[in-house]
Amino acid sequence: MFFGHLIDGEEVPSVDGATFDVWNPWTQEVFAQAAEGGPEDAARAVASARTAFDDGPWPRLGRAERADAIHRLADVMEQHADELATLDTTNMGKPLAQSRHDVARSVWNFRFFADHQRDHCGEVYPMDSGHHSFSEYGPAGVVAAISPWNFPLMMATWKIAPAIAWGNTCVIKPSEDTPASVTLLGRLAVEAGLPNGVINVLNGHGTPAGSSLVSDERVDRVTFTGSSVTGRHVMAAAAAHLAPVSLELGGKGANIVFDDADIDNAVHWAVESIFRNSGQVCLAGSRLFVGSGIYDEFMSRFVAAAEALTIGDPFDPDTKFSTLASKRHFDKVASYVDGVGPDGGTVLTGGVDDQGRWLVKPTIITGLPLNAAAYCEEIFGPVCVVNRFDSEEEVVALANDTRYGLNAMLFTENLSRAHRVASRLRAGTVWVNCFFIRDLRTPFGGVGDSGVGREGGNFSREFFTEPKAVVMQIQR
């Protein structure tokens, strides 16, 4: 099996013929080859998107016509939903049921943004001077998008959908760990009849493929999801040619469970927030704070729920938890778990798999000092660090004591406390008594080392367009 670049409507190898291995992390076997992009391939992809924007029909279509085309792509994706989900599970190792959920969310990304741009209105600014002002939102141009490996298809569509809906053309570079489903998406865009060059797929590593892409002066916008370290490099490269950036980076989410919480609900979401997708979620509730009044009961239920997760082959319908996405990432997560004891912490359950699999079991840790690596740094794996607290003031200070600020959760039945604490948490998203619920109209992004900017709804419109003010004299 081979995954090439999708450039100007054709699937092509790299100019120099270079390839890299694509792995199945559950079997630990290579199941495909992908084209290894270099500077020439990145330049070809950008040239295709540039021509499609400057000379092609896409930016000049009516909004309804563009929405119809995107809905056709969504229809084709639904027809190939099983294939897309199978590729994500094979390539990334997440349970098949979760991959199917991701495909459905990916389809919805396209449908939502197709309709959002179609139905959106500009603003009118009344003036008393005999003039009339209004705003227009035209496409920005060529978008360079770099998506992560933990949600290969879903996060790619989160970037592609608003970009093309607002009339831009794009080059998407999926992670080198998970190129399969995004390459298929590029093929499906051709099948759906989108004009050549509207969606281009560039496969390859961050260097040279990704760095060549974001540093290209013909790129007008850069959107990136990944680590905070890489995000800094992306921002610097884009700044050289003044391309605006949207960065969704790391997280170390706080999950706060107050004494008056519904314990059953809080345990359910605590499990989902750190063990879903084997903890490979930027929004993971990796720092759990539990009120002293319910600490013992909560922890007993939480440990039992973690131990009840069925671990196994991601294609087994009974599997709820499976492998990490790569050997490199397994080594990273395992190193944090191995360091817990020396740092003074206790592993209540879980730990590194002893059967040679790239797997860290659902792991719950207590007793770590607040400066320990596993407490402070993003592990991006199924490792939850737990602390107890006594007061609202104390836990808000603990939750905000991080360089990250992507998201937080809180569980309480006290409505006033829910509003009060949510407003004090330094995070881009706060979930109250739930987790991972998304309204695509709302802003999504983080503060601090968690990123720059917001996307979603009108926030995506602002980023992927060039707002224009038009001022007309209507009286003389």
C-alpha angles and dihedrals in degrees: 000000000000131000113197133179117280104222125165092345097310132099107230139171122242117282091247094040093243119157139178134208122264112209138210101216095200096055092029088225134126108249101173148005125238132197112263105224122218135179093286092052092048090049091051092051093049091046090054092050091044093053092045090053100040099040107011131092100246101088090041098053119110114258094249092049091050091048090052091053092051091048088054089056089050089051091052090048090054089052089054096037095120092050093048092049092046091053093051092049093046094045100038106023101234118144112273094240089058091048090053089051089051091052091052090050090049091054090049091052089061095044094047097050092042089058095037094060093039094055100035122115130204123233129264120213113200114218131193096211100079092269135112124213131191139161133240129193112212125178116273098221130242117016122203109204126186116189131192133243100239095074100017101177101024097053092045091054091046086065102033097047100061092036095058094033090064091050102265126130120225150201113211120198111193121201115282087236094060114026098137107087095037091053089052088050088056090052090049091052088059091047090050090055101246109161115267113270097024092104117024123176119210115189124198145080127309088259119072101358100044097037091049090050099051094041093054109115091216090068114098102186134023123200119182137176118189144078123348091238093056091042090063091054091048092050092049093049093049092046090062089072096026096248111162114240136209112199126188104184141162130332143197099188122202118224111195121194113188124204092255095053123124095255096203091054093043093051092048093053093040088059093045094047097055107022103039110104086012089288092297093134126114088214094054118143091232097154109059120190117190126189114248092235094065100022099111096044093044094049093049090055094041094053091046092050092049092050091049094062111113109237120200151080108001090224092058106100090220093057116109098167131032147157131328115255101253145002090250092055093044090056090051095050093043091053091059092049091048089053096055096086096049089049091055100256131131125226105219094184140348126031136163117329113252097203098080095259123134088248137125111190121230099290129199120188132189135179099039117148114243092250096053116122094238090053098045106033131067107255095179092207141092095290121123121189113203131203131172124226138192107201142031092240091052096050095045089054091048093047093051094045095098137088088232127079111172102122147336139193133212132188121203139128091216107100095197092051091048092056094040097050095040090057092050098049114100099225140112093234130024120191118200116205091341143055140217094013108147133195105188091213093066127088116266123194142076148250132240113006089352094080154270127283135357135262132195132084112346090357089065089047090055092050100042097044139057105235112218130197116214117196118190131186109227100171130050 
